[in-house]
Amino acid sequence: MSSIKSASIKIFILMFSVLLVLGCSQSNKVFDSWTNPDATKESLKFKKVSVFALVMKTATRKAIEEQISARLVNTIAVPSYKVVNDDDIGKPDLIKSKLAEQGFDGALVLRLVDVENRESYTSGVYPSYYYSFGGYYAYSFGYMYDVGGTYRTDQIVTVEVNIFSLTKDQLVWSGSVMSMNPNNIEETITELSENVKEQLIRDGLLEREIQ
């Protein structure tokens, strides 16, 4: 009996932990990052950076590039659409040549990786019913006839951010960012930029600004 009770408590704790994690998840969270072993803080001190947003819609691409460029400090940041026209966006050799001609030594590339619509159910009831047979049975019985909860569909967008040194022609840093229900481009990019910056600080490539 004690072993069953112990197992039940462990299951309850596990479920409650999962609920806490889901409830505390944040939009635009960097969930994976990679740093070039040879990279240092000097690696990100570019004089001139071109910002690319590899998305299908031209208007969205321009908006994202403008927003990110505006948030890059201590460097000249230029949206790629001001350097490369729509006809040349799929020509990497031509793009590299144009960037070299105009003195760019760094590039930030944002790529849309995946868009997923995820459905979830919220019962609106705390899992306290797991503590007793009566509570659990009453909840389960009622669940069959009156769910009393809500279904919702969340849009999960995954993007990849890569930072390249053009003078060395190598990747300096890469990070994957997940955003939930991005409705406003400006707010989404602001959050994304801040979270990428925080991750770069944690990865040792940026120093935290002294307030």
Buried (B, 14 or more C-beta within 10 A) or exposed (E): EEEEEEEBEEEBEEEBEEEEEEEEEEBBBBEEBBBBEEBEEEBBEBEBBBBBBBBEEEEEBBBBBBBBBBBBEEBBBBBBBBBBEEEEBEEEEEBBEBBEEEEBBBBBBBBBEEEEEEEEEEEEEEBEBBEEEEEBEEBEEEBEEEBEEEEEEEEBBBBBBBBBBBEEEEBBBBBBBBBBEBEEBEEBBBBBBEBBBEBBEEBEBBEEEEE
